[in-house]
Amino acid sequence: MQLQDYKPIPKLVTPQTLTQRPRFPVVDAHNHLDNLFPHLASMPVSAILDQLDEVDIRVYVDLDGGWGEEILRRHLDRYKATAPERFIHFGGVDWSQWPEHGDRFGEWAAARFRQQVAWGAQGLKIWKNFGLHVTDQHGERVRVNDPRLSPLWETAAEYQLPVLIHVADPVAFFDPIDETNERWEELQQNPDWAFTSPPFPPFLSILEDFAALVTAHPRTTFIGAHVGCYSENLAWVSQLLERCPNLYVDIAARISELGRQPYSSRRFFLKHADRILFGTDIGPNPEGTRIYYRFLETEDEYFRYDPGDIPGQGRWNIYGIYLPDDVLKKVYHQNALRLFQLSTLP
């Protein structure tokens, strides 16, 4: 039998909670629209809203504008114009322009972000190619805390708009792709997700630069995507949150990691309840979103973190962390309302 054909069915007899809707309304602070999920382009916006309503997502944060200004303008015209109270759109940075602008690239990028804000952007998204692939006019890799980008971060601070930043990726993506790599199957299916060092920088060097960036710009609000980009080490993320009151984290695409360390995760949520944002990164997807609710709200044990036969991020199951209502409210919407300067939920 081949490994890909092995699909064991657990024989545990444990409670199975059907979490159809969240206990409180939700802001999904990390997601995408039709640039990442092309099938949405042919759906009426009203049909997309029906899917969000099914799981009580009141506000949906679209990060696709980080891929380019043309996408940002299109999404503002299609989604924001149709349901302005339901969508928030982020802008981004065109790193390909660095060679043209040289050491003044940070000033140019800041000016472009000002224009994006004028169009309607309500935040800045930084993709993981920053720190891995982005190079300057000399062909040198740009470090995450490069001081030439200070004008960009300070512009976000001036507008009081958050910077949602994703650097690095799961730690195993930086490890040798051998029999010890816990994400081996995922990397076999997506070989371009491997960032083995060398030639790429070591994982911790990127994370240390990220910590230095957040520390160096205390006026700028940063959202560390995917549990601060280090969901495998909650102690490290917790220490950075303690040092940097300008940092938030979201949980998008990381319940697979959080749910296999339920004791540590629950302590993390209780300790940093004011700084954690709900997010899924899976598009308008009621089935997948309900698994997030089950993880956050229930005491259920050993259940799948995605709907597939074989878990997509590793062959393990997860456990619920049964958060109290006051913490759930903060994670589901209160923190996001404060961060996005929204007075109330639609």
Number of C-alpha atoms within 10 A of each C-alpha: 5 5 7 8 9 10 11 8 7 9 6 8 7 11 11 13 12 11 17 16 18 19 14 14 20 27 24 29 28 25 20 20 24 16 16 15 12 10 10 16 13 8 11 12 15 12 11 17 19 14 15 22 16 14 21 19 26 18 24 24 21 28 28 22 27 21 19 13 20 10 16 24 18 12 21 23 13 15 21 18 11 13 13 13 15 18 20 22 28 27 30 25 23 13 15 12 14 20 15 11 15 14 15 14 21 21 17 20 23 20 15 18 23 18 14 22 19 10 15 18 22 22 27 27 26 19 19 16 13 20 24 21 13 17 18 19 16 9 10 10 16 18 20 22 20 13 13 14 20 16 18 24 24 17 19 23 18 11 13 17 22 23 26 26 20 21 24 24 20 21 20 19 23 21 20 14 19 9 8 10 16 18 21 21 19 16 17 12 10 10 13 9 14 21 23 17 13 9 8 15 17 17 22 13 14 22 20 12 17 23 21 15 21 25 18 14 17 16 17 24 24 27 28 26 30 26 26 29 26 23 22 18 15 18 14 13 20 17 10 18 20 12 13 18 15 18 24 26 23 24 25 21 21 23 25 25 24 25 26 18 17 20 13 15 21 17 14 17 19 15 13 16 18 17 20 27 29 23 27 23 22 17 22 25 15 18 14 16 24 18 22 25 22 24 26 27 20 19 18 18 20 18 18 20 26 20 11 9 12 17 17 17 19 16 13 17 17 20 24 27 24 17 20 12 12 11 18 24 18 21 28 25 25 22 21 23 16 13 17 15 12 12 8 9 15 11
